[in-house]
Amino acid sequence: MGDFNGTLDDRALSAVTSPLRSAQSEAGAGFGLTWPASFPVARIGHILVRGVDLRSSWTLPATDSDHLPVAARLKL
């Protein structure tokens, strides 16, 4: 998981992201937009998984960062 500074369709990240599943895409609430924190228009923070069940995913309230944090509930 992390701030990838790119969307999941960014070809530069595909070697890392393609074998993984997005928590937000599969179990998220809302759009999951994370950047900029003041008025999010893009999802560049991700929780990507393999080998676990996704229960839910959501963005958290703004912090001092310019990106919103993300969270997910997983089941092994």
Secondary structure as UniProt FT lines:
FT   STRAND          2..3
FT   TURN            8..9
FT   HELIX           11..13
FT   HELIX           14..17
FT   TURN            18..19
FT   STRAND          21..22
FT   HELIX           23..27
FT   TURN            37..38
FT   STRAND          45..46
FT   STRAND          48..49
FT   STRAND          53..59
FT   STRAND          70..75
//
